[in-house]
Amino acid sequence: MNAGQHGSNTGGRSETGGERSLAAYLHSHLIAAAAGERLFKQAAKSWEDSPHGQTLGRLWLEVTDDKTALQGITDGLGLTVPAYKEPFAWIGAQVASLGPLNPLHSRTGAPGQLELEALISAVTGKSLLWKTLALLARSDTRIGQERVTNLLARATGQLRELEEILLETAAERFTDASQ
């Protein structure tokens, strides 16, 4: 193998620079997806007995499906997560499972607001991933243009729902009930 080539599981061939960049990008999103899945799980727990509990529970399941879809795309491209990145994925998921933004699962005050903002940020990043893959799918049919378009549409809906929850409940978090 040349000094400029770094092998991965691509069916016995060496990756090009573009494939290495895409692999690194997708692997980073897979790591983030594991953490995002845990953040959504924690938010679903925080909101389970509220009018928004069912929505956040469904979004958690959708985010889990989105992570699986991304893994399928990555596998379809023949790009495997390098062994040295696997501990980072595990650590990220464990930290997210601790609920660092909202350890008491409160829907009130700053922790509740930050938790919703983190979910919105996570879905925004995922949306940009799907937009990038939709662009790449124009020239790489292995990615699946229709599949990525559907995932992008779902992410857009997730953002809309999360923003609605945030805006509908923001006053509760930052106003004194005794006023």
N, C-alpha and C positions, 0 to 999 in steps of 0.2 A: 504494500500500500504506500503511495506517495505521501510525502509530508503534508501536502495540501488536501489529502483525502482523509475523511473520518468515516469509518464504516458504521453502519447500523443495519438493522434487519430490513433490507430492501430486496430480498430475493437473491442474494448473492452478488449484487452489484453495488458499487460505491455511490453514495449520495453526491449530488452536485452541491455547489454553494447555496443555491436557491432552496434545494430540498433540506439542507441542514438548517437554514434559516426558518423555513416553514415548520420543520420538526421542532425546533426550539420554541417557536411561537405557539404551536399546538400543545406541546408539553406544558408550557407555562399556563395555558388556559385550562388544561386538565387538572393541574395542581390547584388553580384558583377555583375550578368547578367543585372539587372535593371540599374545599373550605366553604364555598358558597352553599353547597348542599347542607352542611352542618349549620350555617347561619340561618338558613330557612327553617331547618328543623327546630332550632331554638326559638325563632320568632313564632312559629306555629304553636309552640308550647306556651309562650308568653301571651298569646292572643286567643288561646283555645276556648275560653269561656266568654268571649266577646262576640259582638255581631260580625266581626271580621275574622273570627277563628276559622271558619270553614274555608274562606278564601285563601288564607295563608297556609292552611293545611293542603289545599289543592295545589297552590303554587310550589310548595315543597316537593310534592310528587312530580310536578312538571319539571322543576329544576333537576331532579334526579333523572328523569327521562332525557333531559337536554344533555346532561353529563354523559349518559350512555350513548346518545347520538354522536357526540363529539368523539368519544372513544371509538365508535364504529367508523367514523370518517378517518380518524387517525390510523386505525388498523387497515382500512381500505387503501390507504396511501402507502401502506407498508412501513409506517413509522412507529417504532416502539419507544416507550419511555426508557431513557438510559437508566441503568441500575442506580447510578449516583443520585438521580433526582427522586427516586421513590421515597427515601426518608423524608424529603422536604414535603412531599404530598401528604404523608402520614402526619407529620408534625403540624402542618397547616390545618388539617382536618381536626386534629386533637385540640389545638388552640381554639378553633372556631366552636368546637363542641362545648368548651367551657363558658361560652357566651361572654367574651371579654367586654363587649360593649354594653351588655345588659345582664350581668350575672344573677340578678334577683328576678329576672323575667318580668320587669315592671313595664307597664304601658304608659306610665306617667313620667313627666320630667324629661331631663336630658337623655337618660338611658333609652327610653322608648323612642325618642326622636332619632337618636343616633343609630339605633338598630334599624329603623325604617330607612334612614338615609343610606346605611351600609347595604341594605338589600337593593335599593335603587341603583347604587353605584355598581354593585355586582351585576345586575341585569343590564345596565348600560354597557359595561365592558363586554358582556356576552353578546349583546346586540351588535357591537362593533366587530366582534369576531365573525358573526354570521354575515355581516355586510362584506367583510374582507373575503370570506370563503365564497360568497356569491360572485364576487368579482373574479376570483381565481377559477371558479367552476366554469366560466365562459370558455376557458381554454384547457381545462382538465376535467374530463367527464367523470373521473373516479370520485370526485367530490359530490356530485349530484345536485345540480342547480335547483330542482324542484324541492328536494329535501331541505336544503339550506334556506330557500325562500320561505318554506313553511315554518322552519325554526325561527327565522327572523320575524315573521308575523306573530308567532307566539310570544317572543320576547317583547315585541311592541305592546301586545296586550298585557303582559305582565307588568311592564313599566306603567302603563295607564292605571292598572288596578292598584299598584303600590302607591303611586302618587295620589290617587283618590283617598286611600286609607290615610296617608300622611296628612293630607289637607283637611279631611273630615275630622281628624282627631287631634290636630295640632293645638287648638285652643284648650282642649282638656289638659294637655300636658303643661301649658305655660300660664294658665290663669288660676287664680286662687278661688276655690269653690265657695269661700265665704263671702266673696264680693257681691 
